[in-house]
Amino acid sequence: MEQSITDRVQSSLNSIRHYLQADGGDVELVRITDDGFVEVKLTGACVGCPMSRMTLRAGVERRLLRDIPEIKRVEQVLC
């Protein structure tokens, strides 16, 4: 049985989560839009960190784009 896109995104996030947690941060999936945008919330030490933008693009987004071809972009939400 094929995994849902949500399950695949969660699995991909889980594969990099330990890197974020090692620095006191984490990432939460907020939602996946119908047009392939993934919204995430950075938490913990990632909040307000000057490197959080790079973490989002070079870490989280790169991994999701590699693992899940349907994903077009990852955006950070502040909620």
C-alpha positions as YAML, in Angstrom:
chain: A
units: angstrom
residues:
- id: 1
  name: MET
  ca: [0.00, 0.00, 0.00]
- id: 2
  name: GLU
  ca: [1.37, 3.41, -0.98]
- id: 3
  name: GLN
  ca: [2.02, 5.93, 1.80]
- id: 4
  name: SER
  ca: [0.11, 9.20, 1.76]
- id: 5
  name: ILE
  ca: [2.05, 12.36, 1.01]
- id: 6
  name: THR
  ca: [1.55, 13.41, 4.65]
- id: 7
  name: ASP
  ca: [3.13, 10.17, 5.87]
- id: 8
  name: ARG
  ca: [6.03, 10.62, 3.46]
- id: 9
  name: VAL
  ca: [6.59, 14.22, 4.60]
- id: 10
  name: GLN
  ca: [6.50, 13.15, 8.25]
- id: 11
  name: SER
  ca: [8.96, 10.33, 7.53]
- id: 12
  name: SER
  ca: [11.31, 12.72, 5.73]
- id: 13
  name: LEU
  ca: [11.10, 15.25, 8.58]
- id: 14
  name: ASN
  ca: [11.79, 12.46, 11.07]
- id: 15
  name: SER
  ca: [14.96, 11.54, 9.18]
- id: 16
  name: ILE
  ca: [16.46, 15.00, 9.82]
- id: 17
  name: ARG
  ca: [14.81, 15.75, 13.16]
- id: 18
  name: HIS
  ca: [17.79, 14.52, 15.21]
- id: 19
  name: TYR
  ca: [20.03, 17.17, 13.61]
- id: 20
  name: LEU
  ca: [17.67, 19.93, 14.72]
- id: 21
  name: GLN
  ca: [17.18, 18.42, 18.16]
- id: 22
  name: ALA
  ca: [20.94, 18.18, 18.67]
- id: 23
  name: ASP
  ca: [20.97, 22.00, 18.64]
- id: 24
  name: GLY
  ca: [17.84, 22.35, 20.77]
- id: 25
  name: GLY
  ca: [15.40, 22.88, 17.90]
- id: 26
  name: ASP
  ca: [12.74, 20.91, 16.07]
- id: 27
  name: VAL
  ca: [10.33, 21.12, 13.16]
- id: 28
  name: GLU
  ca: [6.58, 20.51, 13.03]
- id: 29
  name: LEU
  ca: [4.46, 19.90, 9.95]
- id: 30
  name: VAL
  ca: [1.65, 22.46, 9.80]
- id: 31
  name: ARG
  ca: [0.01, 21.58, 6.48]
- id: 32
  name: ILE
  ca: [0.53, 20.52, 2.90]
- id: 33
  name: THR
  ca: [-1.32, 22.54, 0.28]
- id: 34
  name: ASP
  ca: [-2.94, 21.00, -2.79]
- id: 35
  name: ASP
  ca: [-0.38, 22.72, -5.02]
- id: 36
  name: GLY
  ca: [2.64, 21.08, -3.35]
- id: 37
  name: PHE
  ca: [3.67, 23.63, -0.74]
- id: 38
  name: VAL
  ca: [4.64, 22.33, 2.69]
- id: 39
  name: GLU
  ca: [4.23, 24.64, 5.66]
- id: 40
  name: VAL
  ca: [6.36, 23.91, 8.71]
- id: 41
  name: LYS
  ca: [6.97, 25.53, 12.06]
- id: 42
  name: LEU
  ca: [10.48, 25.63, 13.49]
- id: 43
  name: THR
  ca: [10.45, 25.32, 17.27]
- id: 44
  name: GLY
  ca: [12.79, 25.42, 20.24]
- id: 45
  name: ALA
  ca: [16.19, 26.99, 19.66]
- id: 46
  name: CYS
  ca: [15.32, 27.44, 15.96]
- id: 47
  name: VAL
  ca: [12.88, 30.22, 16.86]
- id: 48
  name: GLY
  ca: [14.69, 33.50, 16.39]
- id: 49
  name: CYS
  ca: [17.97, 31.85, 15.39]
- id: 50
  name: PRO
  ca: [19.78, 33.81, 12.67]
- id: 51
  name: MET
  ca: [20.59, 30.52, 10.92]
- id: 52
  name: SER
  ca: [16.97, 29.30, 10.83]
- id: 53
  name: ARG
  ca: [16.43, 30.47, 7.23]
- id: 54
  name: MET
  ca: [19.44, 28.46, 6.09]
- id: 55
  name: THR
  ca: [18.26, 25.48, 8.15]
- id: 56
  name: LEU
  ca: [14.90, 25.70, 6.42]
- id: 57
  name: ARG
  ca: [16.30, 25.94, 2.89]
- id: 58
  name: ALA
  ca: [19.49, 23.87, 3.03]
- id: 59
  name: GLY
  ca: [18.24, 21.27, 5.48]
- id: 60
  name: VAL
  ca: [14.48, 20.83, 5.65]
- id: 61
  name: GLU
  ca: [13.49, 21.92, 2.13]
- id: 62
  name: ARG
  ca: [16.38, 20.18, 0.39]
- id: 63
  name: ARG
  ca: [15.52, 16.89, 2.11]
- id: 64
  name: LEU
  ca: [11.80, 17.11, 1.35]
- id: 65
  name: LEU
  ca: [12.38, 18.03, -2.30]
- id: 66
  name: ARG
  ca: [14.77, 15.10, -2.66]
- id: 67
  name: ASP
  ca: [12.48, 12.59, -0.97]
- id: 68
  name: ILE
  ca: [9.11, 13.71, -2.34]
- id: 69
  name: PRO
  ca: [8.96, 14.85, -5.97]
- id: 70
  name: GLU
  ca: [5.43, 16.27, -5.57]
- id: 71
  name: ILE
  ca: [6.71, 18.95, -3.19]
- id: 72
  name: LYS
  ca: [7.46, 22.31, -4.82]
- id: 73
  name: ARG
  ca: [8.47, 24.48, -1.87]
- id: 74
  name: VAL
  ca: [8.74, 24.53, 1.91]
- id: 75
  name: GLU
  ca: [7.64, 27.61, 3.80]
- id: 76
  name: GLN
  ca: [8.03, 28.50, 7.45]
- id: 77
  name: VAL
  ca: [4.94, 29.67, 9.27]
- id: 78
  name: LEU
  ca: [4.93, 31.55, 12.53]
- id: 79
  name: CYS
  ca: [1.92, 30.32, 14.45]
...
